[in-house]
Amino acid sequence: VGFAIDVSGSTYGLYASGVMQETVNVIFPIAFSLDDNGEMDFAKFGSQFELLDPVTKDNHKGYLYNNHVGAENQGTVYEPIVTGYHSHYFGVNKAKELLGKVAGFFGKKTSVAGRGLPAVVIVLTDGACTDTAATRAALTSTYRQGSDQPIFFLWVGVGVEEDFAYLKSYRKDFKHCDHVYFSDLNVSADHIYQQLFTAKFVNW
C-alpha cells in the first residue's frame, strides 16, 4: 500500500492546522487491512515525486514533523506519482518481492505465475494538477499493464470541489482509478473509512 501527500504551496494551511498529520493517523490503519507487512509506503509530491521512509505503527504519530514533510514552494503534478509508484512496485525485481507477500484482503487476486500482487496507492491532494496530458498518458499505460502489474489509484481531494474536475474524469475514464472528496478533513475516522472504501475500489 502506498500513500502520496501533496506538498504544493497551497497546502500550507492544511499542514499548519495539523490536518495533514491527522489524516495520516487515520489512513494508516487502512494499510493493515490491505497488506500484511505493517507498513505504508510514503511519498511526497508537488512538482517532484520523492519516496520517503515507510510509515509504521511505531513512527506514524509524528511522521510528518519528524520527516520534515510540509508545504513547499512547488506546483502540483500527478504523472510522477503514477510512474513513480508503478516503478516502485513493478520495476526490476519488485514483482518477485511482491510475490512473496500474502494480502488476505486481495485473496481473489493472488498472483499467478510471473504476475505481481495488486498494489494500492492513496493520493491526498488539495487541487488540480498542471500536467493533465502526461498524467492521463501514464494512467493509460499503467491500465494497459494491469493484468500483469495491477495497481489502483485512489485520489482523495480535500478543499474546493471545483478544483477536482480532473480527478472526477479519472474515476470515469479509468477502471483502476477512483476519487473521493472531502470539503475538509475535520470529520470522524469512521466517515473517512466509509468514503475511502468505495464500491469501485472494493470490487477491483
Salt bridges, closest charged atoms under 4 A:
ASP35 OD2 - LYS101 NZ 3.93
ASP41 OD2 - HIS88 NE2 3.41
GLU50 OE1 - LYS44 NZ 3.76
GLU72 OE2 - LYS44 NZ 2.88
GLU97 OE1 - LYS94 NZ 3.54
ASP148 OD1 - ARG115 NE 3.00
GLU161 OE2 - LYS168 NZ 3.41
ASP173 OD2 - ARG136 NH2 2.56
